[in-house]
Amino acid sequence: MEFVYADELKRTFSVLGHFYDLEIAGKVFTCRSVLEIIANAGETDASGGPDAVVIMMNPGSSRPLDINYIPKCYSVSDVLGDGWPRELIPTRPDNAQYQLMRLMLLKRWRHVRVLNLSDLRNGNSSNFSVDFEDAQRRDPSCPHSIVHPKRLGGLQRDCSGSSLIVAAWGTTEVLRNTAIAFLSKIPRVQGIQLDYPWYRYPSPYKKDQKIEWLISAVDKLET
């Protein structure tokens, strides 16, 4: 299997994300609610239905391409209300998103939507767990999570445009209840399953492990 590197992937795909800040009980957390990966050639755009919706742990280290971009800050009531705006802006991908692009090439997909069990943005899984627990202490309902009862309508809309929902959220323990809640709400998921409720993360550290995930994913995922 040919392993396509980031420089070529950046020429082949555009990445758009919605970044925002969320104030929870006096502390502001950096967040991202959705990411759209779109093939550059052709007429595909973020408004159409994606070939697949991939659910991951959290937004990782991806960030706005414009280093001067200032995300809008929302309150908890804002993000739990209907129709809060989502401005999609050019985004610098991280390694996990490059891996999804490789999968898109292999599956000939033109559009993948990425959602996360938590919107909290942190590229280090240990630090993310600290942020998650801090946010949970401040508001146990976890308004930054796509499975919050008042965000389920948005989750269902984001997933409704595709018949393929791919779970790829890894095994971060603080997300156990969130992953279980997701599977109870959106049961028709595919992915490389581990012990319940975990699914293999797309971008392990080593190149040969990345290739092995791609081979398994191509074999496993049915459109």
C-alpha positions, 0 to 999 in steps of 0.5 A, a space after each residue: 500500500 502506498 503511504 501518501 504524505 502530508 504535503 500531497 494530502 494538503 494539495 488534494 484536500 481542503 479542511 474547514 472547521 468551526 472553532 469556538 471558545 466555551 465559558 464554563 463556570 468562569 473558565 474559558 475552554 478552547 473548542 471545535 464542534 465540527 470538521 469537514 474534509 473535502 476533496 479539492 477537485 469537483 463540486 463537493 462542498 461542506 453543505 452536502 451530505 458526506 460520504 462518511 461521518 467519523 466520530 473521534 475523541 476530541 479535536 486534537 491539535 488541529 487549529 485555524 490556518 489563520 493564526 490571528 483568528 479569534 474564535 467567538 466565545 459562547 456561554 453554556 446556554 448559547 451552545 445548548 440552544 437551537 441554531 447557534 452559528 457555526 462559522 467554518 474556516 480553513 483549518 490546519 490538519 493534524 496527523 489523525 486528519 491526514 490519516 482520514 485523508 488517506 482513507 478517503 483516497 483508498 475509499 474514493 470518498 470526496 467528503 468526510 465530516 469529523 465530530 468528536 465525543 468532546 469539543 474540548 481542543 487539546 492535542 495531548 490525551 493526558 492533558 485532555 483528560 485533565 481538561 475534561 475532568 475540570 470542565 465536568 466539575 464545573 458543569 457535570 452535564 458536559 455542554 461541550 459533548 455532542 451527547 448532551 441531551 440538548 445537543 442531540 438534535 444537532 448530532 442527529 442532523 450532522 449524522 443524517 446526511 450519511 449512511 456510514 458512521 465510523 467510530 474511531 475514538 480510541 480508549 481514553 477512560 474519561 470518555 467511557 460514559 460519553 462513548 456509551 451514551 453515543 452508542 445508545 443514541 446512534 447505534 448504527 456505527 462501524 469501525 475497528 472495534 476493541 473491548 466495548 465501548 472502544 474503537 481503534 484510533 486511526 493514527 497510531 504513532 508508527 507508520 507501519 501501524 498507520 498502514 495496518 489501520 488503513 488496511 483494516 479500515 478498508 476491509 471493515 467499512 461498508 458503504 
